[in-house]
Amino acid sequence: MTLPGGHVLTAEPIGASGAQILLPSRGRRTRRRRPKLRVEALGRRRALISFGGEPSELTPRHSEIVLLLVLSPDGLTGHELGRRLYGPGCNPITVRAEMSRLRRLLRPLLAANPYRLDADVDADFAEVERRLERGEAMAPVDRDRGPLLPESRVPAIVAARRRIQRAISATPLQPL
């Protein structure tokens, strides 16, 4: 038997009654295959996500939450998330309500304590940043995608938007 965390148990018989005891199998642990999540947020007011072949457009607030979680792969506590979204005086109930609504959409991908994305994330803006870090020239189509969640005023997203835009501006144009 394999538990959700990947630990493998072995059933050993106890006497002639047919009863069994479950014991951990030594050294055996399977790797749970993580789902894939695609996030598109460049030039979009509302992020577009897709997993399991199903695309969904998020609300502007949920777009900000997902981007904050992409930018913080180790996760954020409810307090940290609230402070980044609403400022220092955030009511924790507000964050829990938003996360509850988002969980309905991202159920298998949204972990808690701390809040984080339990998936292999492929985000358009992260790919652009990786290409820029490697010093790759940007094609005109990449330059024209637009800024990261252009209407967001969340400081971490604004900082990421500015960082990406500065890097794109400083990168030579790829020849056609």
C-alpha positions as protocol buffer text, in pm:
chain_id: "A"
residue {
  index: 1
  type: MET
  ca { x: 0 y: 0 z: 0 }
}
residue {
  index: 2
  type: THR
  ca { x: 131 y: 350 z: -82 }
}
residue {
  index: 3
  type: LEU
  ca { x: 27 y: 645 z: 137 }
}
residue {
  index: 4
  type: PRO
  ca { x: -40 y: 991 z: -16 }
}
residue {
  index: 5
  type: GLY
  ca { x: 304 y: 1113 z: 98 }
}
residue {
  index: 6
  type: GLY
  ca { x: 471 y: 835 z: -100 }
}
residue {
  index: 7
  type: HIS
  ca { x: 557 y: 603 z: 192 }
}
residue {
  index: 8
  type: VAL
  ca { x: 513 y: 234 z: 111 }
}
residue {
  index: 9
  type: LEU
  ca { x: 361 y: -4 z: 369 }
}
residue {
  index: 10
  type: THR
  ca { x: 376 y: -382 z: 369 }
}
residue {
  index: 11
  type: ALA
  ca { x: 101 y: -603 z: 516 }
}
residue {
  index: 12
  type: GLU
  ca { x: 235 y: -885 z: 735 }
}
residue {
  index: 13
  type: PRO
  ca { x: 3 y: -1166 z: 853 }
}
residue {
  index: 14
  type: ILE
  ca { x: -55 y: -1212 z: 1225 }
}
residue {
  index: 15
  type: GLY
  ca { x: -131 y: -1576 z: 1314 }
}
residue {
  index: 16
  type: ALA
  ca { x: -389 y: -1796 z: 1144 }
}
residue {
  index: 17
  type: SER
  ca { x: -685 y: -1558 z: 1188 }
}
residue {
  index: 18
  type: GLY
  ca { x: -610 y: -1365 z: 869 }
}
residue {
  index: 19
  type: ALA
  ca { x: -538 y: -1043 z: 1060 }
}
residue {
  index: 20
  type: GLN
  ca { x: -257 y: -830 z: 928 }
}
residue {
  index: 21
  type: ILE
  ca { x: -32 y: -554 z: 1054 }
}
residue {
  index: 22
  type: LEU
  ca { x: 96 y: -273 z: 835 }
}
residue {
  index: 23
  type: LEU
  ca { x: 469 y: -202 z: 854 }
}
residue {
  index: 24
  type: PRO
  ca { x: 675 y: 59 z: 674 }
}
residue {
  index: 25
  type: SER
  ca { x: 878 y: -88 z: 389 }
}
residue {
  index: 26
  type: ARG
  ca { x: 1242 y: -4 z: 446 }
}
residue {
  index: 27
  type: GLY
  ca { x: 1397 y: 222 z: 188 }
}
residue {
  index: 28
  type: ARG
  ca { x: 1096 y: 213 z: -39 }
}
residue {
  index: 29
  type: ARG
  ca { x: 926 y: 537 z: -115 }
}
residue {
  index: 30
  type: THR
  ca { x: 753 y: 624 z: -435 }
}
residue {
  index: 31
  type: ARG
  ca { x: 759 y: 970 z: -578 }
}
residue {
  index: 32
  type: ARG
  ca { x: 420 y: 1124 z: -619 }
}
residue {
  index: 33
  type: ARG
  ca { x: 392 y: 1283 z: -959 }
}
residue {
  index: 34
  type: ARG
  ca { x: 322 y: 1653 z: -920 }
}
residue {
  index: 35
  type: PRO
  ca { x: 60 y: 1809 z: -1144 }
}
residue {
  index: 36
  type: LYS
  ca { x: 164 y: 2078 z: -1392 }
}
residue {
  index: 37
  type: LEU
  ca { x: 25 y: 2430 z: -1370 }
}
residue {
  index: 38
  type: ARG
  ca { x: 61 y: 2682 z: -1654 }
}
residue {
  index: 39
  type: VAL
  ca { x: 26 y: 3052 z: -1562 }
}
residue {
  index: 40
  type: GLU
  ca { x: 1 y: 3327 z: -1823 }
}
residue {
  index: 41
  type: ALA
  ca { x: 8 y: 3677 z: -1677 }
}
residue {
  index: 42
  type: LEU
  ca { x: 210 y: 3893 z: -1918 }
}
residue {
  index: 43
  type: GLY
  ca { x: -8 y: 4164 z: -2070 }
}
residue {
  index: 44
  type: ARG
  ca { x: -317 y: 4029 z: -1895 }
}
residue {
  index: 45
  type: ARG
  ca { x: -544 y: 4197 z: -1640 }
}
residue {
  index: 46
  type: ARG
  ca { x: -654 y: 3852 z: -1523 }
}
residue {
  index: 47
  type: ALA
  ca { x: -413 y: 3558 z: -1520 }
}
residue {
  index: 48
  type: LEU
  ca { x: -498 y: 3256 z: -1729 }
}
residue {
  index: 49
  type: ILE
  ca { x: -415 y: 2925 z: -1567 }
}
residue {
  index: 50
  type: SER
  ca { x: -441 y: 2573 z: -1699 }
}
residue {
  index: 51
  type: PHE
  ca { x: -391 y: 2232 z: -1547 }
}
residue {
  index: 52
  type: GLY
  ca { x: -529 y: 1897 z: -1644 }
}
residue {
  index: 53
  type: GLY
  ca { x: -613 y: 2041 z: -1986 }
}
residue {
  index: 54
  type: GLU
  ca { x: -863 y: 2289 z: -1841 }
}
residue {
  index: 55
  type: PRO
  ca { x: -792 y: 2664 z: -1883 }
}
residue {
  index: 56
  type: SER
  ca { x: -946 y: 2912 z: -1640 }
}
residue {
  index: 57
  type: GLU
  ca { x: -927 y: 3288 z: -1618 }
}
residue {
  index: 58
  type: LEU
  ca { x: -883 y: 3406 z: -1260 }
}
residue {
  index: 59
  type: THR
  ca { x: -1030 y: 3713 z: -1096 }
}
residue {
  index: 60
  type: PRO
  ca { x: -782 y: 4002 z: -1061 }
}
residue {
  index: 61
  type: ARG
  ca { x: -737 y: 3927 z: -686 }
}
residue {
  index: 62
  type: HIS
  ca { x: -689 y: 3555 z: -741 }
}
residue {
  index: 63
  type: SER
  ca { x: -444 y: 3640 z: -1018 }
}
residue {
  index: 64
  type: GLU
  ca { x: -242 y: 3839 z: -766 }
}
residue {
  index: 65
  type: ILE
  ca { x: -253 y: 3556 z: -512 }
}
residue {
  index: 66
  type: VAL
  ca { x: -136 y: 3297 z: -764 }
}
residue {
  index: 67
  type: LEU
  ca { x: 147 y: 3525 z: -880 }
}
residue {
  index: 68
  type: LEU
  ca { x: 257 y: 3586 z: -521 }
}
residue {
  index: 69
  type: LEU
  ca { x: 267 y: 3208 z: -469 }
}
residue {
  index: 70
  type: VAL
  ca { x: 465 y: 3161 z: -792 }
}
residue {
  index: 71
  type: LEU
  ca { x: 708 y: 3430 z: -674 }
}
residue {
  index: 72
  type: SER
  ca { x: 735 y: 3255 z: -332 }
}
residue {
  index: 73
  type: PRO
  ca { x: 777 y: 2883 z: -409 }
}
residue {
  index: 74
  type: ASP
  ca { x: 844 y: 2798 z: -44 }
}
residue {
  index: 75
  type: GLY
  ca { x: 504 y: 2941 z: 42 }
}
residue {
  index: 76
  type: LEU
  ca { x: 359 y: 3224 z: 248 }
}
residue {
  index: 77
  type: THR
  ca { x: 178 y: 3215 z: 579 }
}
residue {
  index: 78
  type: GLY
  ca { x: -170 y: 3365 z: 586 }
}
residue {
  index: 79
  type: HIS
  ca { x: -26 y: 3666 z: 767 }
}
residue {
  index: 80
  type: GLU
  ca { x: 252 y: 3715 z: 506 }
}
residue {
  index: 81
  type: LEU
  ca { x: 8 y: 3674 z: 218 }
}
residue {
  index: 82
  type: GLY
  ca { x: -237 y: 3919 z: 374 }
}
residue {
  index: 83
  type: ARG
  ca { x: 33 y: 4177 z: 438 }
}
residue {
  index: 84
  type: ARG
  ca { x: 152 y: 4153 z: 75 }
}
residue {
  index: 85
  type: LEU
  ca { x: -201 y: 4180 z: -63 }
}
residue {
  index: 86
  type: TYR
  ca { x: -370 y: 4427 z: 169 }
}
residue {
  index: 87
  type: GLY
  ca { x: -98 y: 4590 z: 379 }
}
residue {
  index: 88
  type: PRO
  ca { x: -1 y: 4557 z: 745 }
}
residue {
  index: 89
  type: GLY
  ca { x: -353 y: 4596 z: 887 }
}
residue {
  index: 90
  type: CYS
  ca { x: -498 y: 4300 z: 698 }
}
residue {
  index: 91
  type: ASN
  ca { x: -773 y: 4100 z: 865 }
}
residue {
  index: 92
  type: PRO
  ca { x: -674 y: 3728 z: 853 }
}
residue {
  index: 93
  type: ILE
  ca { x: -1037 y: 3634 z: 785 }
}
residue {
  index: 94
  type: THR
  ca { x: -1016 y: 3818 z: 452 }
}
residue {
  index: 95
  type: VAL
  ca { x: -718 y: 3603 z: 344 }
}
residue {
  index: 96
  type: ARG
  ca { x: -888 y: 3281 z: 455 }
}
residue {
  index: 97
  type: ALA
  ca { x: -1201 y: 3373 z: 258 }
}
residue {
  index: 98
  type: GLU
  ca { x: -999 y: 3444 z: -58 }
}
residue {
  index: 99
  type: MET
  ca { x: -802 y: 3122 z: -19 }
}
residue {
  index: 100
  type: SER
  ca { x: -1121 y: 2924 z: 35 }
}
residue {
  index: 101
  type: ARG
  ca { x: -1263 y: 3057 z: -292 }
}
residue {
  index: 102
  type: LEU
  ca { x: -936 y: 2994 z: -476 }
}
residue {
  index: 103
  type: ARG
  ca { x: -914 y: 2641 z: -334 }
}
residue {
  index: 104
  type: ARG
  ca { x: -1241 y: 2552 z: -510 }
}
residue {
  index: 105
  type: LEU
  ca { x: -1061 y: 2610 z: -840 }
}
residue {
  index: 106
  type: LEU
  ca { x: -711 y: 2488 z: -749 }
}
residue {
  index: 107
  type: ARG
  ca { x: -804 y: 2215 z: -499 }
}
residue {
  index: 108
  type: PRO
  ca { x: -531 y: 1963 z: -586 }
}
residue {
  index: 109
  type: LEU
  ca { x: -267 y: 2230 z: -642 }
}
residue {
  index: 110
  type: LEU
  ca { x: -307 y: 2457 z: -342 }
}
residue {
  index: 111
  type: ALA
  ca { x: -134 y: 2349 z: -22 }
}
residue {
  index: 112
  type: ALA
  ca { x: -162 y: 2518 z: 317 }
}
residue {
  index: 113
  type: ASN
  ca { x: 58 y: 2585 z: 620 }
}
residue {
  index: 114
  type: PRO
  ca { x: 213 y: 2776 z: 451 }
}
residue {
  index: 115
  type: TYR
  ca { x: 5 y: 2852 z: 142 }
}
residue {
  index: 116
  type: ARG
  ca { x: 193 y: 2731 z: -165 }
}
residue {
  index: 117
  type: LEU
  ca { x: 142 y: 2579 z: -507 }
}
residue {
  index: 118
  type: ASP
  ca { x: 194 y: 2203 z: -494 }
}
residue {
  index: 119
  type: ALA
  ca { x: 265 y: 2170 z: -866 }
}
residue {
  index: 120
  type: ASP
  ca { x: 535 y: 2207 z: -1126 }
}
residue {
  index: 121
  type: VAL
  ca { x: 467 y: 2566 z: -1233 }
}
residue {
  index: 122
  type: ASP
  ca { x: 534 y: 2695 z: -1583 }
}
residue {
  index: 123
  type: ALA
  ca { x: 475 y: 3072 z: -1582 }
}
residue {
  index: 124
  type: ASP
  ca { x: 522 y: 3293 z: -1888 }
}
residue {
  index: 125
  type: PHE
  ca { x: 689 y: 3571 z: -1688 }
}
residue {
  index: 126
  type: ALA
  ca { x: 924 y: 3327 z: -1511 }
}
residue {
  index: 127
  type: GLU
  ca { x: 1031 y: 3185 z: -1847 }
}
residue {
  index: 128
  type: VAL
  ca { x: 1105 y: 3536 z: -1977 }
}
residue {
  index: 129
  type: GLU
  ca { x: 1311 y: 3606 z: -1663 }
}
residue {
  index: 130
  type: ARG
  ca { x: 1507 y: 3279 z: -1707 }
}
residue {
  index: 131
  type: ARG
  ca { x: 1582 y: 3365 z: -2069 }
}
residue {
  index: 132
  type: LEU
  ca { x: 1694 y: 3715 z: -1972 }
}
residue {
  index: 133
  type: GLU
  ca { x: 1919 y: 3576 z: -1696 }
}
residue {
  index: 134
  type: ARG
  ca { x: 2085 y: 3351 z: -1955 }
}
residue {
  index: 135
  type: GLY
  ca { x: 2146 y: 3659 z: -2171 }
}
residue {
  index: 136
  type: GLU
  ca { x: 1928 y: 3543 z: -2458 }
}
residue {
  index: 137
  type: ALA
  ca { x: 1814 y: 3803 z: -2708 }
}
residue {
  index: 138
  type: MET
  ca { x: 1441 y: 3869 z: -2705 }
}
residue {
  index: 139
  type: ALA
  ca { x: 1229 y: 3822 z: -3016 }
}
residue {
  index: 140
  type: PRO
  ca { x: 984 y: 4104 z: -3102 }
}
residue {
  index: 141
  type: VAL
  ca { x: 690 y: 3880 z: -3008 }
}
residue {
  index: 142
  type: ASP
  ca { x: 839 y: 3829 z: -2659 }
}
residue {
  index: 143
  type: ARG
  ca { x: 888 y: 4202 z: -2613 }
}
residue {
  index: 144
  type: ASP
  ca { x: 530 y: 4276 z: -2716 }
}
residue {
  index: 145
  type: ARG
  ca { x: 352 y: 4045 z: -2471 }
}
residue {
  index: 146
  type: GLY
  ca { x: 295 y: 4332 z: -2232 }
}
residue {
  index: 147
  type: PRO
  ca { x: 374 y: 4394 z: -1865 }
}
residue {
  index: 148
  type: LEU
  ca { x: 305 y: 4152 z: -1583 }
}
residue {
  index: 149
  type: LEU
  ca { x: -54 y: 4200 z: -1451 }
}
residue {
  index: 150
  type: PRO
  ca { x: -45 y: 4567 z: -1559 }
}
residue {
  index: 151
  type: GLU
  ca { x: -328 y: 4682 z: -1330 }
}
residue {
  index: 152
  type: SER
  ca { x: -196 y: 4519 z: -1012 }
}
residue {
  index: 153
  type: ARG
  ca { x: -72 y: 4750 z: -737 }
}
residue {
  index: 154
  type: VAL
  ca { x: 61 y: 4470 z: -513 }
}
residue {
  index: 155
  type: PRO
  ca { x: 420 y: 4580 z: -434 }
}
residue {
  index: 156
  type: ALA
  ca { x: 584 y: 4240 z: -503 }
}
residue {
  index: 157
  type: ILE
  ca { x: 409 y: 4216 z: -841 }
}
residue {
  index: 158
  type: VAL
  ca { x: 493 y: 4579 z: -926 }
}
residue {
  index: 159
  type: ALA
  ca { x: 859 y: 4506 z: -841 }
}
residue {
  index: 160
  type: ALA
  ca { x: 861 y: 4192 z: -1058 }
}
residue {
  index: 161
  type: ARG
  ca { x: 693 y: 4385 z: -1342 }
}
residue {
  index: 162
  type: ARG
  ca { x: 955 y: 4661 z: -1326 }
}
residue {
  index: 163
  type: ARG
  ca { x: 1242 y: 4411 z: -1303 }
}
residue {
  index: 164
  type: ILE
  ca { x: 1119 y: 4225 z: -1612 }
}
residue {
  index: 165
  type: GLN
  ca { x: 1055 y: 4544 z: -1810 }
}
residue {
  index: 166
  type: ARG
  ca { x: 1401 y: 4685 z: -1726 }
}
residue {
  index: 167
  type: ALA
  ca { x: 1568 y: 4359 z: -1826 }
}
residue {
  index: 168
  type: ILE
  ca { x: 1374 y: 4339 z: -2153 }
}
residue {
  index: 169
  type: SER
  ca { x: 1464 y: 4701 z: -2236 }
}
residue {
  index: 170
  type: ALA
  ca { x: 1833 y: 4630 z: -2175 }
}
residue {
  index: 171
  type: THR
  ca { x: 1837 y: 4313 z: -2387 }
}
residue {
  index: 172
  type: PRO
  ca { x: 1923 y: 4326 z: -2758 }
}
residue {
  index: 173
  type: LEU
  ca { x: 1652 y: 4243 z: -3008 }
}
residue {
  index: 174
  type: GLN
  ca { x: 1681 y: 3899 z: -3165 }
}
residue {
  index: 175
  type: PRO
  ca { x: 1727 y: 3920 z: -3542 }
}
residue {
  index: 176
  type: LEU
  ca { x: 1441 y: 3784 z: -3751 }
}
